């Protein structure tokens, strides 16, 4: 009998504790945010991911009534900043501007990653996608994708393509092209897109996959010839450039994307509030105009849609990474 009374008291105490925890969680979600939020960008300042983050953070600050502060935590190809968020308190006050690198390519390419791209994050919203573009030096005798494929098949050992580095989205865009087109060309990795572009313009390397924003001025100037964009639809900023898919490789699609994530375990109400604020920011006409300037296509999604997107990206890139035998420390 005494044992029963002790167990009952313990059960009552546990029940009261659980009710208190639920009440605190509900209260914190209702009052969120009551202080500033840190948005971690896992790359250096100045790139397209950083630009997207700062545009969205400003509008979210206005909507939430608290500052959303962008913090650049560069290193390890985006892994350092992503891991910081994965290990952060799951309260919504530390969020990540994630990309295809942090949530699809790094987990597949690196021998070990400090986080699980699906299990360690709570998806918030897929914000924008940025097209990549297949460019060549104007002296290359290929005016379109089919002519390029014919050149590569006629002399498989002759041609090479540049990228911003091993394991980057631009490298993988080239490997996917090789796989789907049934062609071969040597990959020449550079330490960044800038040096790679310089050598393509100088005709040291004739072919490159690049982010459309960084190549756009060279395309307009005629120092690069754009053969096709890599997205499923044409880029609004260059409507005359066809897609690779419509150029004879149906199903080909790659792009850089930016999305917001919170640490796993963040309360659903907090995730919902952040999702609503981020998606509201994307509807602002000034934001739409800024995004258009560098060819970013606004998406906006539910948390569930972003989660499904990450799963699909991992499935899409795994055979490409395995086929190219890309693995890095």
Steps between C-alpha positions, in 0.01 A plus 500: 500500500782735589668412169181591311478838677863579413448398136183705481674806644786455255254468214317815608829689524605378156163597354520849648853534361390399151207742511736778606736416212215507249377830643845658476545373142161637397572834666844529338354418159225763543747770606761411237714690427576712805865563406724510193542199270833396350492383139823314428635510145753216467708684238697824477327832450432621148382182327147436377407308819610796712305743279181293525542475877537874550203586279272251677633575850418870468139435406460230767630749759226744400235229522613333824572820690845370595831522319600205283878531503701338221820334620751353255659179629710380206708185486503134396288565192207619709520221759628721782206740496246223442636301793480807724126517432449124535650522850322822600215521751183397314307814585491680165756766594777344289412409142697401191502626143562158351587406142535204269858473630411476871199272458569284194855503366716515814320206668562291187851611410674529837620185675343627820274792584433633850123503445219309329343720233152361560489400868686793658294784353143624501420629148346849484468613136662458160558864406653530154672304226784648295573355154837376391603556141713308249741749343783462251774717361370665179782339301364151572317384185177414679200731483261274695489193723463251216807641322695477827398136547610426141842658570545302821402171338726559199807547722436382859852581623531850356275718713485605865264701718566732792317525831529691825649194674474128570163396638331834435154525340668621180731197488201270551306683228777403259508140619122469461529641147770246411291216637172596335653604164731198482810712445838552664706807583768562759407690813731791595423619856583855610498675836184694430289602203698819432830337399312235302307763305820689423654192341187421298490860373872470420433165325736301723197278571217514245193393701350579842189456710450817705237677707304715258543820708880491485508427124221738397716808434744294290212350301364847430846625402557208264813376675312179584245311291209356696378171355229418755376553854477200731155556649181331378371835369677789332638777718280813489813719481619316185184373327683432174738246654346148476514240775723194477187285531340655192833481318497123474563373854149461644484486878827687554462752779743655746498824692622663815234545766466683827276385785449569868547230765476493879651240734301175529259513791402863448131534601261473205335832587836676488584338166159607371560860609840508329353342187222758481746786548747370239228437243350843567842656433510331160171667396641849548538676159838645597627152594370359171686771308826436686476126440430559131823701473706184546261257329370342820154346466284540810342180630373515859384167641356320798739327741376166370573595140855603592552170684386308192728717284808410707414129479456526122829689457693235693345228285572692180867572568604169656537308171684797345748516789542121503542483122765773499671339803512834681599472864681754712631521856 
